[in-house]
Amino acid sequence: MSTSQRTLQETTTTLSADEVMARAKTFFSSRPSLYATFIDKEGPGFCSFRGQGGEELIIATSAGANGGTRVTGSSYLFDMQVSRFFATLPEAAI
């Protein structure tokens, strides 16, 4: 997987945007200390987190195809954690 594929990841889920954001806040704040983050900024459809060394992690939502919610995650250092978070979301049918 190239660096650009690891730093910007997307998935589509059956959950609402609000549910995705609530799950993201719980998931990323409860990671082991090396990968724990805290909420930096949030607004309609996005939440940014800060972690080790000030590293930024962004989770954003938008309307997806077939009534699903498109979820985008972006981070340089926390790419594995974004992948793991996406794996907890129920996938929407394509």
C-alpha positions as CSV (number, residue, x, y, z in Angstrom):
1,M,0.0,0.0,0.0
2,S,1.4,3.4,-1.0
3,T,1.9,6.2,1.5
4,S,-1.0,8.2,0.0
5,Q,-3.3,5.2,0.3
6,R,-2.4,4.8,4.0
7,T,-2.7,8.5,4.9
8,L,-6.2,8.9,3.3
9,Q,-8.6,6.1,3.8
10,E,-12.3,5.8,3.0
11,T,-15.2,3.4,3.7
12,T,-19.0,3.5,3.5
13,T,-21.1,2.4,6.4
14,T,-24.8,1.9,7.2
15,L,-24.4,4.0,10.4
16,S,-25.5,7.6,10.6
17,A,-22.9,10.3,10.6
18,D,-23.6,11.1,14.2
19,E,-23.1,7.5,15.2
20,V,-19.8,7.3,13.3
21,M,-18.6,10.4,15.1
22,A,-19.6,9.1,18.5
23,R,-17.9,5.8,17.9
24,A,-14.7,7.6,16.6
25,K,-14.5,9.7,19.8
26,T,-14.8,6.6,21.9
27,F,-12.4,4.5,19.8
28,F,-9.6,6.9,19.4
29,S,-9.6,8.2,23.0
30,S,-9.5,4.7,24.5
31,R,-6.5,3.4,22.6
32,P,-3.3,2.3,24.5
33,S,-1.3,5.3,25.6
34,L,1.1,5.3,22.6
35,Y,-1.8,5.7,20.2
36,A,-4.3,7.6,22.4
37,T,-5.7,10.9,21.0
38,F,-7.8,13.7,22.3
39,I,-10.3,15.8,20.5
40,D,-8.8,18.9,19.0
41,K,-11.6,20.4,16.9
42,E,-15.0,19.2,15.8
43,G,-17.9,20.5,13.7
44,P,-20.7,19.2,11.5
45,G,-19.4,16.1,9.8
46,F,-15.8,16.1,11.1
47,C,-13.7,15.6,14.2
48,S,-9.9,16.2,14.5
49,F,-7.8,14.5,17.1
50,R,-4.3,15.1,18.4
51,G,-2.0,12.4,19.6
52,Q,1.7,11.5,20.1
53,G,3.9,14.5,19.3
54,G,0.9,16.6,18.2
55,E,0.1,14.2,15.3
56,E,-3.2,15.0,13.7
57,L,-5.9,12.5,12.8
58,I,-9.1,13.6,11.0
59,I,-12.4,11.6,10.7
60,A,-15.0,13.1,8.4
61,T,-18.4,12.0,7.2
62,S,-20.6,12.8,4.2
63,A,-23.6,11.3,2.4
64,G,-22.7,8.2,0.6
65,A,-24.2,6.1,-2.2
66,N,-27.4,4.2,-1.6
67,G,-28.2,6.0,1.7
68,G,-25.0,5.0,3.4
69,T,-22.5,7.3,5.1
70,R,-19.1,7.8,3.6
71,V,-16.4,8.0,6.2
72,T,-12.9,9.4,5.4
73,G,-9.9,9.1,7.7
74,S,-6.6,10.9,7.3
75,S,-3.4,10.6,9.4
76,Y,0.2,10.0,8.7
77,L,1.2,8.3,12.0
78,F,-2.2,6.7,12.9
79,D,-3.0,4.9,9.6
80,M,-3.2,1.5,11.3
81,Q,-5.6,2.8,13.9
82,V,-7.8,4.4,11.2
83,S,-7.9,1.0,9.4
84,R,-8.9,-0.7,12.7
85,F,-11.6,1.9,13.4
86,F,-13.0,1.3,9.9
87,A,-13.1,-2.4,10.5
88,T,-15.5,-1.8,13.4
89,L,-18.0,-0.1,11.2
90,P,-20.7,-2.1,9.5
91,E,-20.2,-1.9,5.7
92,A,-22.9,-0.5,3.4
93,A,-23.9,-2.5,0.3
94,I,-22.3,-1.0,-2.8
